[in-house]
Amino acid sequence: MKLKVIVHPAQEGGFWAEVPAIQGCATQGETLEELQANLRDAIEACASGAERFNRLDTSSCN
């Protein structure tokens, strides 16, 4: 499954990203590489919690 991720520059430097399909799933990183690694961890943790509480919106997933 592919998830849409929106990446934003952080005001204090670095980046932050959100995953619209998983309510409340967001993370940050100083570099894009760090952000990507943090996203993997965040998506895994958030998705397992979202499935438990029936909050995973698969309409935006490919």
C-alpha positions in Angstrom: 0.0 0.0 0.0 1.3 3.5 -0.9 0.4 6.4 1.4 0.4 10.1 0.5 3.0 12.0 2.6 3.1 15.8 2.7 6.5 17.2 3.6 6.9 20.8 4.9 10.0 22.8 5.7 10.2 23.5 9.5 10.6 27.1 10.6 13.5 26.3 12.9 15.2 24.2 10.1 14.8 20.7 8.9 11.5 19.2 7.8 8.3 17.8 9.2 5.8 15.5 7.4 2.2 14.4 7.9 0.3 11.3 6.6 -3.3 12.5 5.8 -4.7 8.9 5.7 -3.7 8.3 9.3 -5.2 10.9 11.7 -2.5 12.5 13.8 0.5 10.8 12.1 3.3 13.3 11.8 7.1 13.3 12.4 10.2 15.5 11.8 13.8 15.2 10.8 16.8 17.5 10.4 17.4 16.1 6.9 15.2 14.5 4.3 17.0 11.2 4.9 16.3 11.4 8.6 12.7 12.4 7.9 12.3 9.3 5.7 13.6 7.0 8.4 11.4 8.6 11.0 8.4 8.4 8.7 8.8 4.6 8.4 8.7 4.3 12.2 5.8 6.8 12.6 3.7 5.2 9.9 4.2 1.7 11.4 3.2 2.9 14.9 0.4 5.2 13.8 -1.1 2.6 11.4 -1.2 -0.1 14.0 -3.0 2.3 16.4 -5.3 3.5 13.6 -6.4 0.0 12.7 -7.1 -0.8 16.4 -9.4 2.3 16.6 -10.7 2.1 13.1 -9.3 5.4 12.0 -7.3 4.4 8.9 -8.7 6.2 5.8 -7.7 4.1 2.9 -9.5 6.2 0.3 -6.2 8.2 -0.4 -4.0 5.1 -0.5 -2.9 3.5 -3.7 
